């Protein structure tokens, strides 16, 4: 049961950025999926550590101001380990969309840490690396 619940939280996390077909991305749902003190890290040349709100706001703008349309990202593989009320997921993902009028595709790796709360599984931290 825990793996199914973690799969669902992960799928909802990826879906938060989807704005295909003119639908509005629901990036604010990240506030429900990630604990308030969650840590978010982008690795690579633009290494950045975000709070939940610091992560959400620029993505909300990008996904609603017309610059990034027809965007989605999805897992292509994952490995999840669960020990009692904690879990760790390591996944590969792909993404595609149209940024500033130019189609693009990409992908990378994410690691997501979870804990079981009274409200169900929630994300405590995640980090990602986009492949060039």
N, C-alpha and C positions, 0 to 999 in steps of 0.2 A: 504493500500500500504506500509506503513512504516514497519509493521510486516513482510511482505514478503521480503522486502529489508534487514531487520535485520537478518531474517532466512538465507538469501543467504550469507551475510557477515560471519555469524557464521559457516555455512557449509564450506565456503572457508577457514576459519581459521582452522577448524579441518582437512581439506584435505591437508593443507600445510605440515603435518607431515607424510603423507601416502607414503610408499615406497614398497607397495605390488607388487608382480609380476615383481620385478626387476626394477620398475619405480623409477626415482629419486624424492625424496621428494623436494618440492619447498618451503623450509622454508623462503627464501628471500621474498616471497610474504607478509610475516608479516609486512615488512616495508611499504607496501601499505595499509594494513588493519588497522594498529595501527598508531595513530598520532606520529610524531617524539618524542615528550616529554612524550609519554605514560609510565605508570608505570605498572610493571609486578611483581607479588608477589607469591612466593611459600611458603605455610604455612607448619606447622608441625615441626618435630625435626630439619630439615635442612632449617629453615626459611631463605629466601633470597629475596632481592629486586633487580630487574634487570632493566636496561634501555633496549630499544628495541634491540640494537646491542649486549648487554651482554647476552640477552636471545637467540638470533638467533645463534650465532657462535658455542657454544658447541652442540646445537641440530643439526646443519648442519653437523658437524663432525661426531657425533654419527650415524646419518642417512645415511651417505655416506661412512664411513670407513669400512663397513662390520660387525661392532659389533651388530647393531640393524637392522634386516631385517624383511620383511613381517609385518611391523608395520602399525597399523591404530588405530585411536581413533574416537569415535562417540558419539553424544548425545543420551541419552536414555529417557530423559524427560527435559522439560524446562518450565520456567515461565518468561514471558517478560512483563515489564511495560513500557509504552511510555507516556511521557508528553511533548508535543510540540516537541522541537528539542533535547531532551535527552531521553535516555532509559537505562534500567537496565535489565539484564538477569541473571537468576539463573538456573543452569542446573546440571543434573547428567550425567556422561559419563562413558563409558567403553573403554578399550584399550587392544590390544593384539599384540604380535609380538614374535620374537625370538632374545633374547639378549645373546651374547656370546655363541651361540649354544643351549641355553636352552629356550624352549617355556615358555611364561608367559602370564597371563591375569591380569587385574586390573581395577580399576575404582576410581571414586571420584566425587568431586563437584567443579564446576567453577562458578565464578561470573564475568560477563563482563559488562562494562559500555560503552555506545555509545553516540555519538553526531552526529547530521546531519550537514554536511559540504556542501559547494558548489559542491563538488565532490560526495556527497552521504553520507551514514552512515559510520562512522569510529569508531574504538575502541579507547577509551581514557585510559582504564586501564582494567586489568584482574588479577584475583587471583585464585589459585586452591589449593585443598587439595586432595592428593592421599590417599585412604584408605589403611591401611596395609594389 
